[in-house]
Amino acid sequence: MRLPRSIIALTLAFAAAGCSDIGLRHLQAPGAGPDEFSVLPVKPLTEPKDYAFLPAPTPGGENLTDPTPKADAVVALGGNAASLNPNTAIPSADAALVTASSRYGVPANTRQEIEAQDAEFRRKQARLTRLRLFNVDRYSQVYRRETLNPDIQNEAARQAGIETPSSPPVDE
């Protein structure tokens, strides 16, 4: 009589685990330590000359202390801050890349089309991914056939005569 009860209990546990829909990624901090990506260096605060004439707050507006944080980050990473301006022309160094990537035409709804295809792919792959008794990252499991093996790609490039930087051995 205990066996049917345990089967029923196990079935109920699987059913309850399948009711949650947290997506493919179960993002959970691995520990209680600090998150190094949440700390941003900002410019020092400045004191206004007259507290009686402060500007009105503008939600979504510029920060008086750090007016261009994205441009500052691009420059800090070695990029060009002018590339953030959507009205800026394509740099001459990237013109060949843009020409090659758009040689077959670029549909206006590319992002929406890719998003719809990915949603359909995830829907098909999610048949059994909703059953979770433990915290598991399903993203890597679902997209495992879509990923490239860097070691195989590096070796293929070397076989094709392309110079590649050295990389650690596969066993490490």
N, C-alpha and C positions, 0 to 999 in steps of 0.2 A: 504494500500500500504506500510505502514511502517513495518508491520510484515514480509513480504518476504525479505525486505532489512536487517532487523535485523537477520533473519535466515541465510541469505547469509553471512553477516559480521561475525556471530558466527562460521559458517562453515569454513570460510577463516582463522579465528583466530586459530581454532583447527588444520587446515591443516598446518599452519605455525609453530605451536608449535610441531607438529609431525615430522617436518623435521630435528630437531636437534637430534643428537645421542651422548649424553654425558655419556652413560653407566648407570649402575644402581645407582651408587653413585654420588650424586650431592654434591661434597665437597666444602664447602664454609665456610670461617671463620665466627663464630657467632658474632664477633664484631671486633673492631679495636685494641683490646688489644694485648699484646705480646703472642707469642706461646712458652710455657714453654719447648716444646720438641726441639725447634730449638737452644737452648742455650746449648752448650756442654762445660764442663770444660776441658780445655787442659793444658798441662804442660807449664811452663813459657818459653818464648822465650830465646834463648841463642845467644850471639853475637859471630860470628866466630873470630878465632884468627887472620886471615889474609884475607882481602876482595879480594885480588888479586888471591887467589887460592880457589875459591868457586867451589863446584861440579856442573857439568852440570845438568840442570833440566831434570827430567825423568817423563814424563806424566804417571800417574798411579803408580808411584814408591812410595817408603816409604817417609814419612815425617821425616826430621832429628830431629825435636823437639818431635814428638809423633810417634815413629815408629810402635807401636803396639796398636792402639786405640781399636780394637775389643777385643783383649786379656785383655786389661785394663778394659773394660766394663764388660766382663764376670767375672773377679776377683772381681770387685766392687759389682756385684750382687750375690756374694757368690759361683761362679762356679769355674771350673778348666780351666785355660788357655790352658792346653795341649789338651783339647777336641776339640779345633779349628783346630788342625792339622789333615788333612784327612788321613794321614798315621798312625795315632795313633790307637792302638787296642781298642776295646770296653772295657770300664772300667768293672771290675768284678761286680760292683753294678748294672750295666745295662744289664748284660749278660742274666739273666732270662727274662727280658722284651723283648730283641731282639729275643730270642729263641721262646717265646710265640707268638710274632707278626709275625714271619716268618715261623710258623709251616706248613702252607699250600703252602709255596713257595712265592717268591717275583719276579714278572715279571720285566724285565729290563726297560720296557717302562711305568711304573706305572704313573709317572707324566704326560706324554703325554696323556695317556688314560683317566685319571681323568680330565685333562684340556678339552679334547674333549667332555666328558660326561657333564661337567659343561657348556660348551659353548652351547651344544644342549639344556640343561635344561633352560638356560637363553634365548635362542632363542624362545623356546616354551612359556616361561613366559612373553616375551616382547611384546605380541600382543598389549596391550593397555598402556604399560608403557612409550611409546614414547610421548604420549599426555600429555604435561605439560604446564599448564598456570602459575603454581607457583613453587617455588623451593621446591621440595619434595625429600626425600631420599627414593628411590624405593627399595634399597637393603633389608631392613628389611621386606618390604611387599612381595617381591618375595621369600625370603627364610624363611618366617614365619613357614611353615610346617616342615622345616628342623631343627629348633632350639629346644633346650631342655629347659624346664621350670625348673630352679634350685630348686624351692621350692618343686615341685613334685619329682624330683630326690633325693633331700635330705630326704624327707619323705620315699621314697621307700628304700633308704639305711638304714634308721633307722628301718623300719619294717623288713628288712632282718638281723638285728642284727649288722650292721656295725656302729661303733662309728663315729659320725660326729661332727664337731665343731658347737657351737651354732651359730645361724644366727638371724638376725632381724625378727620380726614378718612379716607376709605376707602383712598386711595392711599398713605398713610403707614404 
